[in-house]
Amino acid sequence: MSQVTKLSNNYNKEWNDYVLNHENGTIYHLSQWKNAIVKTFKWKADYYIAESNNKICGILPLFLIKGIFFGTRVLSIPYAVYGGILADSMDIEEELLNFAKKFTQEKNAQYLELRYLHNPGLQLPKLDSHVTFRRKIEDTPEDILLSIPRKSRASIRNGYSKFNLEVRIDNNLNILYKLYCLNKRKLGSPVYPKAFFKNLMAEFGDDSRIMTVYYKNIPISTVLYFYFKDTCLPYFSGSDPQYLYTSASNVLYYELMKEARARDYLYFDFGRSRVDSGAGAFKKNMGFSPTPLNYYYYLHNASDIPDISPTSSKFSLVVEIWKRQPLFLTKILGPRLVKYFP
């Protein structure tokens, strides 16, 4: 039987060490991700550790999200694609799960959401709306290119030969945010505040970078990415839709895979997409196969599994209206809305 206590600020190193050494630990479990969320969105983090013989044997990262639209919710982890409990054994995981359920009850929340990359086989309802795309990176630039399906491979070559695309690691947050906002408006989704990107880069330091593709010295496609363990994770991206014909995004991710492998990273995590989405189709066309994500729910006050993503079909009318709004207005309203879509 372990003892569960709340994480204190002077225990962050031990928390991170546990994440780094656990086979299922993700970048989103790290205290840096928590810090960026707290600084940006002001939500309260409730992070707990299970200890046995004065040694951490499990962790439980929780956020209490309050909103006028969807009530109070408990998430592990918001503004992240992976999360959930990490533990040394199934027994400890069950202890932490029961603790999380009790926490949800005490806060009188609608539900508890646990976003797992791996499947712990919990006896809870599960949402199957999202998949992720991960694979090993080939060893040489030539083999990386050959691993990409023929049509996309031709687009990459065309980007170089016909349009003379140039790729830079410029870490330019202003360019990233501009192209990100353009992309999100095209999709009809609210944008994160620029401060979130800034806070993440401050927290992760040299393990976060921005790569940008230029056409005639004009930035047209960009991505903020992270390095964690042996993996490169592109996370926030944007492209100027008027330059779609240059295949800049194909070039961008090919160059990013090359850069990651040159730095001795072995895996590329292309991140989450909704099942059968356009983003998912692009990732398949870059040679990646989907893997189902395991989002489990403990329903307390809620009667059904929620699906409140802005990309959900029930928000289709709102999405179409959003697409028609001026860019400056989406930058003002988007961060206020997205806070409640974590």
C-alpha positions in Angstrom: 0.0 0.0 0.0 1.5 3.3 -1.0 1.0 6.8 0.5 -0.5 9.4 -1.8 0.5 13.1 -1.2 0.3 16.3 -3.1 3.4 17.3 -5.0 5.4 20.1 -3.4 7.4 22.6 -5.4 10.7 21.4 -4.1 10.0 17.9 -5.4 9.7 18.8 -9.1 13.1 17.2 -9.9 12.1 13.8 -8.4 8.8 14.0 -10.3 10.6 14.7 -13.6 13.1 11.9 -12.9 10.3 9.5 -12.5 8.7 10.6 -15.8 12.0 10.3 -17.6 12.6 6.8 -16.3 9.1 5.4 -16.8 8.5 3.6 -20.1 5.2 5.4 -20.5 6.3 8.9 -19.4 5.6 11.6 -21.9 6.7 15.2 -22.3 3.3 16.3 -21.1 3.8 14.7 -17.8 6.8 16.9 -17.1 6.5 19.8 -14.6 7.5 22.2 -17.4 4.3 21.5 -19.2 2.3 22.0 -16.0 4.1 25.3 -15.3 3.3 26.6 -18.8 -0.3 25.8 -18.4 -0.5 27.5 -15.0 1.3 30.6 -16.2 -0.9 30.9 -19.3 -4.4 29.8 -18.3 -4.3 30.2 -14.5 -5.9 26.8 -14.0 -5.0 25.1 -10.7 -2.7 22.1 -11.0 -3.3 19.2 -8.5 -0.3 16.9 -8.9 0.0 13.9 -6.6 2.7 11.3 -6.0 2.5 7.8 -4.6 5.4 6.8 -2.4 6.5 3.6 -0.8 9.6 3.3 1.4 10.3 7.0 0.7 10.5 6.4 -3.0 8.1 7.6 -5.8 6.2 4.6 -7.2 3.5 6.5 -9.1 2.3 9.9 -10.2 -1.1 11.5 -10.8 -1.2 14.8 -12.7 -4.6 16.5 -12.5 -6.0 19.9 -13.5 -9.3 21.3 -12.3 -11.0 23.1 -15.2 -14.0 25.3 -14.4 -16.2 26.8 -17.1 -19.6 28.3 -17.7 -20.2 26.2 -20.8 -19.3 22.7 -19.6 -19.1 22.9 -15.8 -16.3 21.6 -13.7 -14.0 18.9 -15.1 -10.9 17.1 -14.0 -8.3 16.5 -16.8 -5.1 14.6 -17.1 -3.6 16.5 -18.9 -5.2 19.6 -20.5 -3.7 21.3 -23.6 -1.9 18.0 -24.2 -2.5 14.9 -26.3 -1.2 12.4 -23.7 -1.4 12.2 -19.9 -2.8 9.9 -17.3 -1.4 7.9 -14.4 2.1 6.5 -14.4 2.8 3.8 -11.8 5.2 1.0 -11.0 2.5 -1.6 -10.9 -1.2 -2.2 -11.7 -2.0 -2.2 -7.9 -0.5 1.3 -7.5 -2.2 2.5 -10.7 -5.5 1.3 -9.2 -4.8 3.2 -6.0 -4.1 6.4 -7.9 -7.2 5.9 -10.0 -9.4 5.5 -7.0 -7.8 8.6 -5.5 -8.6 10.5 -8.8 -12.2 9.3 -8.7 -12.5 10.5 -5.1 -10.9 13.8 -6.0 -13.5 14.2 -8.8 -16.3 13.5 -6.4 -15.1 15.9 -3.8 -14.8 18.7 -6.4 -18.3 17.7 -7.7 -17.0 17.7 -11.2 -18.8 16.4 -14.3 -16.2 13.9 -15.1 -12.5 12.8 -14.9 -10.7 12.5 -18.2 -7.4 10.5 -18.5 -5.6 10.8 -21.8 -3.4 7.8 -22.3 -1.0 7.1 -25.1 -0.6 3.5 -24.0 -3.6 1.4 -23.0 -3.7 0.5 -19.3 -6.9 -1.5 -19.8 -9.0 0.5 -17.3 -12.6 -0.6 -16.7 -13.9 2.8 -17.7 -15.8 4.2 -20.7 -13.4 5.2 -23.5 -13.6 7.7 -26.3 -12.2 6.5 -29.7 -12.3 9.8 -31.6 -8.6 10.4 -31.9 -5.5 8.6 -33.2 -1.8 9.4 -33.0 1.0 9.0 -35.5 4.4 7.8 -34.4 7.3 5.9 -36.1 11.0 5.3 -36.1 13.1 7.7 -38.2 15.3 6.1 -40.9 19.1 6.6 -40.5 20.0 8.7 -43.6 18.3 11.6 -45.4 18.0 9.3 -48.5 16.2 6.6 -46.5 14.0 9.1 -44.8 12.9 10.4 -48.2 12.3 6.9 -49.5 10.1 6.1 -46.4 7.7 8.8 -47.6 5.1 7.6 -50.1 5.8 8.4 -53.7 3.3 11.3 -54.3 4.5 13.2 -51.2 8.1 12.4 -52.0 7.6 13.9 -55.5 6.1 17.0 -53.8 9.1 17.4 -51.6 11.5 17.2 -54.6 9.3 19.7 -56.4 9.4 22.1 -53.5 13.2 22.2 -53.8 13.6 22.1 -57.6 10.7 24.2 -58.7 10.2 26.7 -55.9 13.7 26.7 -54.3 12.2 26.4 -50.8 14.6 27.3 -48.0 14.4 25.9 -44.5 15.7 27.7 -41.4 15.7 27.0 -37.6 14.9 30.6 -36.8 13.0 30.2 -33.5 10.8 33.1 -34.7 7.7 33.1 -32.4 6.1 36.0 -34.3 6.2 34.2 -37.6 4.9 31.0 -36.0 2.0 32.7 -34.3 1.0 34.6 -37.5 0.9 31.4 -39.6 -0.7 29.4 -36.8 -3.5 31.8 -36.6 -4.0 31.8 -40.4 -4.2 28.0 -40.3 -6.6 27.9 -37.4 -9.0 30.4 -38.9 -9.0 28.3 -42.1 -10.0 25.3 -40.0 -12.5 27.2 -38.0 -10.8 26.6 -34.7 -10.0 29.1 -31.9 -6.3 29.8 -31.3 -4.2 29.4 -28.2 -2.8 32.6 -26.8 0.7 33.5 -28.0 1.8 33.5 -24.3 1.3 29.7 -24.2 3.9 29.2 -26.9 6.3 31.7 -25.2 5.9 30.0 -21.8 6.5 26.5 -23.3 9.7 27.7 -25.0 10.9 29.3 -21.8 10.2 26.2 -19.8 11.8 23.7 -22.3 14.7 25.9 -23.4 17.0 24.2 -25.9 14.5 21.2 -26.1 12.1 23.5 -28.0 12.7 25.0 -31.4 10.9 26.6 -34.4 11.6 25.6 -37.9 10.3 27.6 -40.9 10.1 27.2 -44.6 10.7 30.3 -46.8 9.7 30.9 -50.4 11.4 33.9 -52.0 12.3 35.0 -48.4 8.6 34.9 -47.4 7.8 32.6 -44.4 5.1 30.2 -45.6 5.1 27.2 -43.3 6.4 26.7 -39.7 6.3 24.4 -36.7 7.2 24.6 -33.0 8.6 21.2 -31.9 10.1 19.6 -28.9 12.7 17.0 -28.0 12.0 14.4 -25.3 13.8 11.2 -24.5 14.6 9.7 -28.0 11.7 11.5 -29.8 11.0 14.6 -31.8 7.5 16.0 -31.3 6.2 18.7 -33.7 3.3 20.3 -31.9 2.1 23.7 -33.0 2.3 24.5 -36.7 0.9 26.9 -39.4 1.0 27.5 -43.1 -0.1 30.3 -45.4 -2.9 28.7 -47.5 -2.1 30.9 -50.5 1.2 29.0 -50.9 -0.2 25.5 -50.6 1.0 24.7 -54.2 4.6 24.8 -53.1 4.2 21.7 -50.8 6.0 23.6 -48.1 4.5 21.5 -45.3 5.9 18.3 -46.9 9.3 19.8 -47.1 9.0 21.1 -43.5 8.4 17.7 -41.9 11.0 16.0 -44.1 13.6 18.5 -43.0 12.5 18.1 -39.4 12.9 14.3 -39.5 16.4 14.8 -41.0 17.3 17.3 -38.3 16.0 15.0 -35.5 17.9 12.0 -36.8 21.1 14.1 -37.3 20.8 14.9 -33.6 20.5 11.2 -32.8 16.8 11.1 -32.0 15.2 7.9 -33.1 11.4 8.5 -33.2 9.1 11.1 -34.7 5.8 11.7 -33.0 3.5 13.5 -35.5 0.8 13.9 -32.8 -2.9 13.6 -32.5 -5.6 13.9 -35.1 -9.3 13.2 -35.2 -10.1 9.9 -37.0 -10.6 10.4 -40.7 -9.5 14.1 -40.5 -7.6 16.1 -43.2 -4.6 16.4 -40.8 -4.6 12.6 -40.3 -4.7 12.1 -44.1 -1.6 14.4 -44.5 0.3 12.3 -41.9 -0.6 9.1 -43.7 0.6 10.6 -46.9 3.9 11.3 -45.1 4.3 7.6 -44.3 2.8 7.4 -40.9 0.1 4.9 -39.6 -2.5 5.8 -37.1 -2.6 4.3 -33.6 -5.7 4.7 -31.5 -5.5 6.9 -28.4 -7.0 5.8 -25.1 -9.0 8.5 -23.5 -10.8 7.1 -20.5 -13.6 8.7 -18.5 -14.9 8.4 -15.0 -18.4 9.9 -15.2 -19.5 11.6 -11.9 -22.3 14.1 -12.7 -22.1 13.6 -16.5 -24.3 10.9 -18.0 -22.4 10.4 -21.2 -18.9 10.6 -22.5 -18.3 14.2 -23.6 -16.9 15.3 -27.0 -16.3 19.0 -26.7 -13.4 19.4 -29.0 -13.9 22.5 -31.3 -13.5 20.1 -34.2 -16.4 18.0 -33.2 -19.2 17.7 -35.7 -21.7 19.3 -33.3 -19.8 22.6 -33.5 -20.0 22.6 -37.4 -22.1 25.7 -37.6 -19.9 27.6 -35.2 -16.8 26.4 -37.2 -18.2 27.8 -40.4 -19.0 31.2 -38.8 -15.5 31.3 -37.3 -13.9 30.8 -40.7 -15.5 34.0 -41.9 -14.3 36.2 -39.1 -11.4 38.8 -39.6 -8.1 37.4 -38.5 -7.6 40.1 -35.9 -10.9 39.2 -34.2 -10.0 35.5 -34.0 -6.7 36.5 -32.3 -8.7 38.4 -29.7 -11.6 36.0 -29.1 -9.8 32.7 -29.7 -7.6 32.7 -26.6 -10.7 33.5 -24.4 -12.6 30.6 -25.9 -9.9 28.0 -26.2 -9.3 28.2 -22.4 -12.4 26.2 -22.0 -11.5 23.6 -24.7 -8.5 22.1 -23.1 
